[in-house]
Amino acid sequence: LTRKPREIHFSLIGCGNIGSATLRYVNERAGYIETGMGYRLIPEKVYDIDSGSLEFLGELENIRPKIASSVEEVIDDPKTKIIIEATGQDGPARDYIMESFGKGKSVVTPNKLVIAKYMRELFDEARSCGQELGFESSVMAGVPVINNLRGNTDIINKYLAILNGTSNLILTHIPERGYDGALKYARSIGAAEPDASSDTSGRDTANKNKILAALSYGADIDYDTMTSPLFLEGIENITDLDIEFAGEFGYKIKLLGKSRMHKDGRLEIGTFPYLLNSSHILANVDGTNNAIYIDFESKGPELHYGEGAGPMPTRAGVVEDVIQTARKMRGGEVDIPSIWGGIELVDPSELKYPFYLRFSCFDKPGVSGKITTVLGDHEVSIASHVQKKELAEEESVPICMLTYEANVGKIKHAVNYIDETLKGNITTGDTVAIRVENG
Ligand SMILES: NC(=O)c1ccc[n+]([C@@H]2O[C@H](COP(=O)([O-])OP(=O)(O)OC[C@H]3O[C@@H](n4cnc5c(N)ncnc54)[C@H](OP(=O)(O)O)[C@@H]3O)[C@@H](O)[C@H]2O)c1
């Protein structure tokens, strides 16, 4: 029995890496999607601010979208039911999505920036216009995390996630190349933009962390809070020495988006580099791979792992999201997540973590004692301690310490005190302080 395919008329705004890859994918996979899934994907209009990026359209044998001369022409197109927004912009993308809802179109976007920044108003507008918003590929590209969380009924106790392939690749290659060499390598293989600051600063991870927290707890966390230094640190200060010392202590260093629901109903959230025990399931997620470890109350732990970026995985995620969105629209009920602002966040400086501390010290007697005295004055006790004279650079010797669990605020005070008062006499440079995640 053959079934008549259901037609999905969609259009695209922004035809760079992801937009063009998505159209190529539809061109290649149209036959399977129609016979295997029963959907005929029909691209109607395509618009890009740079008309040069649309030249490839002539190469596509199976689809013939029309080139629009303006965004309005796409949004007003009467045949289009779903718009893919893939411009990578924030403000303009928000406007396009809001206007699309107003014109009775649903939207699919891989744009984490626009979702993280304008989530609440986009969700509200979609709901009030009776439209869907698919954003599966905004986090971990083709790995199905977002729609999994959108369908989840269980309590989420916590999650730990590697969400940025560029920074994970850099961390993987720091031991043999150093930080600058690893960044250069990432650029040379197309895994880092010329300006990789949103990856290395952790901002991209924080954006995705905000999206995950909204779906996990209904939390509407203020964007500026999420990306403020209290809640976010990047990987720019991590060196090959840190990765080597961490390894000696039995750990690897990973940039993680983390959240944990505390028993008192307050949410711990943050984006920081952490030392992770080498036996942790996320510790060996290397290169450009992403992974999220979610601890559910009833379902138990769950792991999603895979390529978290790149046109190939993202294009498949976008197309699957288009089909998912069409299915929901056909069912006649919009299914926009509910978020609210009522969740209180734990002040990160109140939390307790063991810390890895690396001091650059003068090679003279009594140096370690002076540092441990300052740490002791701040109620920070040392669990292990390594000094490597053979790694001395000029007059500076690295000394690393693993602390017992200590108050984050007190650690920060101790480190600031050491950097302000002991530099030039006991230490030769700034201290590196990294949380240890044992969960
Ligand atoms: N690349 C990945 O691996 C990946 C993975 C997951 C998610 N994403 C997300 O996917 C989105 C697209 O990424 P991409 O890598 O495809 O970026 P991209 O290559 O820069 O493509 C964006 C395209 O949109 C065009 N554009 C910019 N502003 C526009 C506007 N106002 N109206 C119409 N077109 C406009 C750009 O033109 P100009 O070049 O002239 O500015 C460019 O051709 C981003 O939100 C990104 O975060 C990307």
PDBQT file of the ligand as one rigid body, heavy atoms in Angstrom, charges set to zero:
ROOT
HETATM    1  N1  LIG A 501      28.680  25.827  11.637  1.00  0.00    +0.000 N 
HETATM    2  C1  LIG A 501      28.346  24.881  12.524  1.00  0.00    +0.000 C 
HETATM    3  O1  LIG A 501      28.999  23.849  12.675  1.00  0.00    +0.000 OA
HETATM    4  C2  LIG A 501      27.095  25.058  13.363  1.00  0.00    +0.000 A 
HETATM    5  C3  LIG A 501      26.670  24.020  14.210  1.00  0.00    +0.000 A 
HETATM    6  C4  LIG A 501      25.501  24.177  14.958  1.00  0.00    +0.000 A 
HETATM    7  C5  LIG A 501      24.802  25.368  14.864  1.00  0.00    +0.000 A 
HETATM    8  N2  LIG A 501      25.262  26.362  14.047  1.00  0.00    +0.000 N 
HETATM    9  C6  LIG A 501      24.501  27.596  13.965  1.00  0.00    +0.000 C 
HETATM   10  O2  LIG A 501      23.959  27.715  12.668  1.00  0.00    +0.000 OA
HETATM   11  C7  LIG A 501      23.826  29.103  12.321  1.00  0.00    +0.000 C 
HETATM   12  C8  LIG A 501      24.477  29.349  10.993  1.00  0.00    +0.000 C 
HETATM   13  O3  LIG A 501      25.858  29.034  11.085  1.00  0.00    +0.000 OA
HETATM   14  P1  LIG A 501      26.787  28.992   9.791  1.00  0.00    +0.000 P 
HETATM   15  O4  LIG A 501      28.017  28.287  10.198  1.00  0.00    +0.000 OA
HETATM   16  O5  LIG A 501      26.016  28.517   8.625  1.00  0.00    +0.000 OA
HETATM   17  O6  LIG A 501      27.110  30.557   9.631  1.00  0.00    +0.000 OA
HETATM   18  P2  LIG A 501      27.545  31.274   8.285  1.00  0.00    +0.000 P 
HETATM   19  O7  LIG A 501      28.341  30.345   7.435  1.00  0.00    +0.000 OA
HETATM   20  O8  LIG A 501      28.143  32.582   8.677  1.00  0.00    +0.000 OA
HETATM   21  O9  LIG A 501      26.157  31.523   7.514  1.00  0.00    +0.000 OA
HETATM   22  C9  LIG A 501      25.271  32.542   7.809  1.00  0.00    +0.000 C 
HETATM   23  C10 LIG A 501      24.787  33.110   6.486  1.00  0.00    +0.000 C 
HETATM   24  O10 LIG A 501      23.744  34.035   6.737  1.00  0.00    +0.000 OA
HETATM   25  C11 LIG A 501      24.047  35.257   6.085  1.00  0.00    +0.000 C 
HETATM   26  N3  LIG A 501      23.444  36.355   6.832  1.00  0.00    +0.000 N 
HETATM   27  C12 LIG A 501      23.979  37.078   7.863  1.00  0.00    +0.000 A 
HETATM   28  N4  LIG A 501      23.095  38.003   8.274  1.00  0.00    +0.000 NA
HETATM   29  C13 LIG A 501      21.996  37.850   7.514  1.00  0.00    +0.000 A 
HETATM   30  C14 LIG A 501      20.757  38.519   7.483  1.00  0.00    +0.000 A 
HETATM   31  N5  LIG A 501      20.495  39.517   8.327  1.00  0.00    +0.000 N 
HETATM   32  N6  LIG A 501      19.853  38.113   6.568  1.00  0.00    +0.000 NA
HETATM   33  C15 LIG A 501      20.126  37.109   5.708  1.00  0.00    +0.000 A 
HETATM   34  N7  LIG A 501      21.295  36.448   5.675  1.00  0.00    +0.000 NA
HETATM   35  C16 LIG A 501      22.216  36.817   6.587  1.00  0.00    +0.000 A 
HETATM   36  C17 LIG A 501      25.544  35.313   6.076  1.00  0.00    +0.000 C 
HETATM   37  O11 LIG A 501      25.995  36.228   5.103  1.00  0.00    +0.000 OA
HETATM   38  P3  LIG A 501      27.433  36.942   5.373  1.00  0.00    +0.000 P 
HETATM   39  O12 LIG A 501      28.446  35.853   5.310  1.00  0.00    +0.000 OA
HETATM   40  O13 LIG A 501      27.544  37.925   4.275  1.00  0.00    +0.000 OA
HETATM   41  O14 LIG A 501      27.344  37.572   6.727  1.00  0.00    +0.000 OA
HETATM   42  C18 LIG A 501      25.901  33.860   5.755  1.00  0.00    +0.000 C 
HETATM   43  O15 LIG A 501      25.820  33.618   4.360  1.00  0.00    +0.000 OA
HETATM   44  C19 LIG A 501      24.486  29.868  13.468  1.00  0.00    +0.000 C 
HETATM   45  O16 LIG A 501      23.489  30.321  14.341  1.00  0.00    +0.000 OA
HETATM   46  C20 LIG A 501      25.337  28.836  14.158  1.00  0.00    +0.000 C 
HETATM   47  O17 LIG A 501      25.513  29.094  15.534  1.00  0.00    +0.000 OA
HETATM   48  C21 LIG A 501      26.367  26.228  13.295  1.00  0.00    +0.000 A 
ENDROOT
TORSDOF 0
